[in-house]
């Protein structure tokens, strides 16, 4: 019954990415407060930094889900959530590392 359901096949990636995204939202809030306070300390600075960090993490979640979710088959564990969490914050580096060098025509 579940073998034909595409969401069932992606369940490990969805759960892992969802938990990592939840942790990233909390981390972005903390970083928004710290960085915003360092840049002037008013509410507007904190909200701006938090919003930009949140946008960065959400874009990272979409990119990671599109790029690697279909390959995720291992069960969800604390270690896997940590990998997803770190990947959410380092997603540009993962994209750059995943690019293949152009081959020469020789």
N, C-alpha and C positions, 0 to 999 in steps of 0.2 A: 504494500500500500504506500509506504513512505519512499520507496525506491525511485518513484517517478516524480516526486515533489522536489523542485529545484531549491526551495528554501530549506528543506530537510537536509539536503546535501551540503548546504552552506551554514548549517546550524553552529558548527564550531567557530567559524569565522565571525558570524553575527554576534554570538555571545561574547567571544573574546574581544572583538572590536567595540562592542557596546560597553563592556566593563572598563576597557581602557579609555574610551571616550568619557565616561563618567568620571574616572580619576583625573583625566586631563582637564575637564571643566573645573574641577576643584583646584587643581594645580594652577590653571590660568587665573583663577580668582585670587589665589595667594600671590602669584607673581605680579598680577595687575596692581595689587595693593602695594607691594614692596617697590616695584619699579615706578609706579605712579607717585608714591611718596618721595622717592629719590629725585623725581623730575619736577618737583614743585609742591607736592603734597595736597593739592585740592582734589575735590571729588571728580571734577571733569577729567583730570589727568588719569586718575585711577580707572575711570570708566572707559576712557579711550584705549588705554593699554590693555585692559581686560577684553574689550571688544576686538581689538586686533589679534590678540593671542587666541581668542575663541575662534575667530575666523580662520586663522592659520591651522588650528587643530581640526576644525570641521572639514576644511579643504583637504587636509592630510588624511582624514578618515575616508573621504570619498575616493581619493587617489589610491590609497592602500586597498580599499575594498575592491575597486575595479582591477587593480594590478595583481593582487595576490590571494584574494579570498577563495577563488575556485581551487587553489592548490592546498588550502589549509584543511587537513583531515585529522590532525591530532586532537584528542580530547582537550577540553578547557582545563587549565590548571593555573596555579599562581604564576608559575614560570612563563607560561604562554601569554597570560595577561600582561606580565611585565614586558615581554618582547613586543606585544602590540602597543603598549604604552610608549615604550622607547621609540618604536617605529613611527608613532604619531608625531613625535617631536622632532624626529630626524628624517622625515619623509623626503625633503629635497635631496639630501645626500643619497638616499636609497634610489631615487629616480636617476640621479647623475651616475651612480655606480652601475645601474642597470642598462644604461645606454651602451650599445656596441660601437666600437671604433669603426669609422668608415674604412672599407677595404679599398685598396688601390686596384686599378684596372690592369695591372701588370700580371 
